[in-house]
Amino acid sequence: MASEADRQPIIIVRKKRGGAAPHHGGAWKVAYADFVTALMAFFMVMWLVATMSAEQLGGIADYFKNPSAVEGKSATMAPGRNGPGGAGDMPIRMFDNVRNPPGAGAQKAGPATEDAAQREADQRDRRQLEDLKRALEKAIASSQALAPFKDQLLIDITPEGLRIQIVDADNRPMFDLGSPRLRDYTCNILEELAQYLERVDNRVAISGHTDTRPYGAADGYGNWELSTERANAARRALVAGGLSDGRLARVVGLASSVPLYKADPDNPVNRRISIVVLSDAAERTAARVDTPRRAGDGLTDPEPLRGIRDVVRVPKPGV
C-alpha cells in the first residue's frame, strides 16, 4: 500500500499567455525626428536654388571651387588665430564675383559668369546675322536692282560671319576685263547692299579674287594688284552707298589663292568680290594675331598664311 506522502496531489503552475508587450524605449523617435529635419533642410535648399538668379548660383559655384579665404584654384588653409587649418577669423565672401543689383557698386564678374555672358552675346550676334541674311534674300527676290543678279549673289553663314559673294558670269562680268573699274550695275548692287549692311554694328571685311589666268605687265602689275584694286573699288562703292567708312575692318587682295571652285580654277565664278559681315567671335580671333588673315574664305584658323602674299590696302578718307 502507498504511503500517505505518496498520495499528495501534484500541482502544475502554467504561465499565462498574453499581456502587454515589453517597453522598447523612444530611440526611434529621435531617428525619425532627425530624418524629418534633414528632409525639411533638403526642401529648403531646393527652394532657395530654384528662386536664385544665375549670377548668384555662379557665385556659389565659385565658392565651392575654392572654399577658402585665399583666392586661387586650389584649396588653401584659411589663416586664423589657431593657425592653418584651425578656426578662421576671416569671413569668406561667397558673392564677391556676383553682379550687384541695380544701384549697388559694380563688382568683378567671375569666370563662369563671364563665359555665360559671352555665349549669350555670341548667340545674339548670330541671330542678328541670320536676320540680316533673311532680309538680304528677301531683297534679292524683290528688288529691281538685285533680282536680275540673284544667280551671281551667293549668301551664306560661315564661321567668320555672314558672307556675301558677287561672282562673275561669262555674259555679265562685275568688272571691265583686266581692270578694277566697276560696271554700272555692279555699283548699283553694292550701293543697294550697303543700306542693309549699315543696319548692323558688325564690321565688314572685303576681299578681291581672280581666276588663275595669268595677268602680267611689264611693270610687274599682276593678279595680286588687280584683286586688291577691285576690292578697294568695291569698298568705295559701299561707302558711296551709305556704309560708314569706320565699319571697314580690312580690304584684302587674294588673287587666285582661294578659288571658289578648286576643280575648275579658270571658272568665271572664281573672279569675285567677297564681303563678310564679321561676327564678334571672328573679331576676337583676329585680335589675337598680328598678321592679316583671309577675309571671306570662311576659315577660322588664326595661323598666318603660308606661301600666300596678301596685298592689303588701308582705306583712306576721301578715296
C-alpha distance (Angstrom), angle and dihedral (degrees) to the residues before:
residue distance angle dihedral
M1 . . .
A2 3.82 . .
S3 3.66 117.2 .
E4 3.80 124.2 -117.4
A5 3.80 91.6 -104.5
D6 3.78 92.8 55.1
R7 3.81 90.6 58.0
Q8 3.89 94.7 61.8
P9 3.85 111.6 123.2
I10 3.82 118.2 -108.1
I11 3.86 112.4 -126.4
I12 3.85 117.4 -155.7
V13 3.84 116.0 -164.1
R14 3.88 113.1 -154.8
K15 3.79 121.8 -164.5
K16 3.76 112.9 -121.4
R17 3.79 116.6 -118.9
G18 3.80 125.1 -135.1
G19 3.77 127.1 32.8
A20 3.79 132.2 129.6
A21 3.84 120.9 -30.9
P22 3.77 117.6 -111.1
H23 3.84 117.2 -93.8
H24 3.85 112.9 -102.0
G25 3.81 99.7 -171.7
G26 3.87 130.7 -121.6
A27 3.84 102.1 -80.1
W28 3.82 91.7 116.8
K29 3.78 90.0 59.8
V30 3.79 91.0 58.9
A31 3.81 91.7 49.5
Y32 3.80 91.6 47.7
A33 3.80 91.4 49.3
D34 3.82 90.3 51.8
F35 3.81 90.3 50.4
V36 3.82 93.3 50.4
T37 3.82 91.1 47.6
A38 3.81 91.9 50.9
L39 3.81 90.8 47.1
M40 3.80 91.4 50.9
A41 3.81 91.1 48.7
F42 3.81 90.0 50.4
F43 3.80 92.7 52.9
M44 3.80 90.3 46.5
V45 3.81 90.3 54.4
M46 3.80 91.5 47.3
W47 3.80 91.0 50.3
L48 3.81 92.2 49.4
V49 3.80 92.2 48.8
A50 3.80 91.2 49.9
T51 3.80 92.7 52.7
M52 3.82 98.6 43.5
S53 3.79 123.4 98.2
A54 3.80 123.9 -115.4
E55 3.80 90.5 -107.4
Q56 3.80 92.3 55.5
L57 3.79 91.5 47.4
G58 3.80 88.1 51.1
G59 3.79 89.5 53.6
I60 3.80 91.4 52.1
A61 3.80 90.2 48.2
D62 3.80 90.4 52.0
Y63 3.80 90.2 50.1
F64 3.80 93.2 54.2
K65 3.80 90.2 48.3
N66 3.80 88.5 62.0
P67 3.82 113.2 8.7
S68 3.78 94.8 -176.6
A69 3.76 139.8 97.1
V70 3.81 91.0 -114.2
E71 3.80 118.5 79.3
G72 3.77 113.8 -123.1
K73 3.77 145.1 97.4
S74 3.79 97.0 -94.8
A75 3.77 125.9 60.9
T76 3.80 112.9 -98.7
M77 3.76 127.2 -167.3
A78 3.78 109.7 -102.0
P79 3.81 112.7 -120.9
G80 3.77 115.8 -120.8
R81 3.77 144.4 151.9
N82 3.80 90.5 -82.6
G83 3.81 94.2 52.5
P84 3.79 130.5 -108.4
G85 3.76 111.6 -18.5
G86 3.77 92.9 16.9
A87 3.76 129.4 107.8
G88 3.80 108.0 -50.9
D89 3.77 122.3 -135.6
M90 3.85 95.1 -163.7
P91 3.82 117.7 88.0
I92 3.78 115.8 -127.2
R93 3.83 112.5 -130.5
M94 3.77 107.8 -142.0
F95 3.79 96.5 -175.7
D96 3.81 102.6 44.8
N97 3.81 88.5 115.2
V98 3.79 94.9 47.7
R99 3.78 122.5 101.4
N100 3.74 114.3 -108.7
P101 3.80 119.1 -118.8
P102 3.83 118.3 -103.6
G103 3.79 111.1 -64.2
A104 3.80 95.4 24.1
G105 3.79 126.2 106.2
A106 3.78 117.0 -82.9
Q107 3.78 117.6 -101.3
K108 3.76 130.2 -165.7
A109 3.80 113.3 -96.1
G110 3.76 118.4 -126.2
P111 3.82 123.7 -117.2
A112 3.81 93.4 -102.0
T113 3.80 91.8 51.7
E114 3.80 92.2 46.4
D115 3.82 92.0 50.4
A116 3.80 91.9 49.7
A117 3.80 91.4 48.3
Q118 3.82 90.9 48.8
R119 3.80 92.2 50.8
E120 3.78 90.8 49.5
A121 3.82 91.0 49.5
D122 3.82 91.3 49.4
Q123 3.80 90.5 50.7
R124 3.81 90.7 51.2
D125 3.79 89.9 48.4
R126 3.81 92.3 51.4
R127 3.81 91.8 48.3
Q128 3.80 88.7 51.7
L129 3.81 91.4 52.0
E130 3.80 91.1 47.4
D131 3.82 89.7 51.8
L132 3.80 89.1 51.3
K133 3.81 90.3 50.0
R134 3.80 91.4 53.4
A135 3.81 91.1 47.2
L136 3.81 91.1 51.7
E137 3.79 92.9 47.7
K138 3.78 89.8 51.0
A139 3.81 91.0 48.2
I140 3.80 92.4 49.5
A141 3.79 89.8 53.5
S142 3.81 94.5 49.0
S143 3.82 108.8 24.8
Q144 3.79 117.6 99.1
A145 3.81 89.9 -145.9
L146 3.82 95.8 49.4
A147 3.81 106.9 28.9
P148 3.84 95.7 75.8
F149 3.83 88.8 56.6
K150 3.80 99.2 46.0
D151 3.82 91.1 118.1
Q152 3.81 90.4 54.6
L153 3.81 96.4 47.3
L154 3.80 112.5 81.5
I155 3.82 116.8 -173.5
D156 3.79 125.3 -176.9
I157 3.80 142.7 144.4
T158 3.80 114.9 -109.0
P159 3.82 131.2 176.3
E160 3.82 86.6 -94.4
G161 3.78 95.1 53.7
L162 3.80 138.8 -96.4
R163 3.81 110.0 -10.1
I164 3.81 123.2 -159.1
Q165 3.80 115.7 -173.3
I166 3.80 123.8 -169.3
V167 3.79 106.3 -161.7
D168 3.78 132.3 -169.3
A169 3.78 125.5 -113.6
D170 3.80 127.7 -158.4
N171 3.78 92.4 -114.0
R172 3.81 97.6 33.5
P173 3.82 117.7 37.6
M174 3.79 121.4 -176.9
F175 3.83 93.4 -136.5
D176 3.74 137.1 31.7
L177 3.79 111.5 -89.8
G178 3.79 110.4 -78.9
S179 3.80 90.9 -7.6
P180 3.82 137.5 103.6
R181 3.81 90.1 -136.6
L182 3.82 111.9 120.7
R183 3.77 120.7 -132.8
D184 3.80 114.8 -119.3
Y185 3.80 93.4 -110.3
T186 3.83 90.1 50.0
C187 3.80 89.4 56.3
N188 3.82 89.2 50.8
I189 3.81 91.0 51.4
L190 3.80 93.4 49.9
E191 3.80 93.8 45.5
E192 3.81 89.7 50.5
L193 3.81 91.4 49.2
A194 3.82 91.4 49.4
Q195 3.80 90.8 65.4
Y196 3.81 90.4 59.2
L197 3.82 95.5 41.6
E198 3.81 89.6 54.7
R199 3.81 90.1 61.7
V200 3.81 92.9 74.9
D201 3.80 130.3 54.4
N202 3.80 95.8 -134.4
R203 3.76 118.1 116.4
V204 3.79 121.7 -114.3
A205 3.81 131.4 -129.7
I206 3.81 122.3 -161.3
S207 3.80 126.9 -162.4
G208 3.78 130.9 -178.3
H209 3.82 122.3 -146.0
T210 3.78 134.8 -170.9
D211 3.79 134.4 -172.9
T212 3.80 123.5 -106.3
R213 3.78 96.2 -97.0
P214 3.79 106.5 123.1
Y215 3.75 116.8 -108.3
G216 3.76 116.4 -177.3
A217 3.72 139.1 155.4
A218 3.76 135.6 -168.4
D219 3.78 91.2 -103.1
G220 3.82 92.3 53.9
Y221 3.82 95.7 -102.0
G222 3.80 107.7 153.1
N223 3.79 145.9 147.4
W224 3.79 92.5 -57.1
E225 3.78 92.2 59.0
L226 3.80 92.4 39.6
S227 3.81 94.1 52.2
T228 3.80 90.9 47.3
E229 3.80 94.4 50.1
R230 3.81 90.8 47.5
A231 3.81 90.2 52.4
N232 3.79 89.8 49.7
A233 3.81 91.0 48.4
A234 3.81 88.6 53.7
R235 3.81 88.7 50.7
R236 3.79 91.3 54.5
A237 3.80 91.4 49.5
L238 3.82 92.1 50.5
V239 3.80 91.6 49.4
A240 3.81 89.7 48.3
G241 3.81 87.7 52.7
G242 3.81 92.4 56.3
L243 3.81 106.4 -86.3
S244 3.80 110.8 140.3
D245 3.79 111.9 -113.3
G246 3.81 89.7 -137.5
R247 3.81 90.0 62.1
L248 3.81 91.9 68.9
A249 3.80 114.3 103.8
R250 3.80 101.3 -178.9
V251 3.80 142.6 -18.5
V252 3.81 112.5 -148.4
G253 3.80 136.8 179.3
L254 3.80 113.4 -149.8
A255 3.83 101.0 171.2
S256 3.83 108.2 -160.1
S257 3.83 96.5 -32.4
V258 3.84 94.9 107.4
P259 3.83 107.2 39.2
L260 3.78 118.7 -172.2
Y261 3.81 90.3 -143.7
K262 3.80 108.6 33.8
A263 3.81 92.2 -178.3
D264 3.82 90.7 60.4
P265 3.81 108.2 31.8
D266 3.84 92.2 173.9
N267 3.80 93.0 55.7
P268 3.83 110.4 124.8
V269 3.84 91.6 -127.9
N270 3.80 87.4 70.8
R271 3.80 86.6 69.5
R272 3.76 99.0 79.0
I273 3.77 149.3 127.2
S274 3.80 115.4 -122.0
I275 3.81 119.4 -157.3
V276 3.81 116.6 -171.4
V277 3.79 123.4 -169.1
L278 3.78 95.7 -150.4
S279 3.78 120.5 -132.3
D280 3.79 119.6 -132.8
A281 3.81 89.6 -111.8
A282 3.82 91.4 55.1
E283 3.79 90.0 49.5
R284 3.81 90.7 53.2
T285 3.81 91.1 49.1
A286 3.81 92.1 49.3
A287 3.81 90.4 49.0
R288 3.82 90.9 59.6
V289 3.82 93.3 62.9
D290 3.77 131.0 56.5
T291 3.79 99.7 -150.6
P292 3.84 124.0 80.4
R293 3.78 116.7 -100.7
R294 3.76 129.9 -152.6
A295 3.78 112.5 -79.7
G296 3.77 116.4 -144.0
D297 3.80 101.3 5.4
G298 3.80 93.8 108.2
L299 3.81 94.3 -123.3
T300 3.78 124.6 134.9
D301 3.81 100.3 -169.2
P302 3.82 104.5 122.9
E303 3.81 93.8 -161.6
P304 3.82 115.8 115.7
L305 3.79 116.3 -95.5
R306 3.77 115.7 -97.7
G307 3.79 120.7 -141.9
I308 3.81 93.2 -2.5
R309 3.78 123.2 109.8
D310 3.81 112.7 -147.9
V311 3.77 115.9 -156.6
V312 3.78 107.3 -156.9
R313 3.75 122.4 -169.3
V314 3.79 114.5 -163.5
P315 3.82 108.9 -140.9
K316 3.79 112.8 -116.8
P317 3.81 123.6 -154.5
G318 3.76 111.7 -98.2
V319 3.82 95.3 15.6
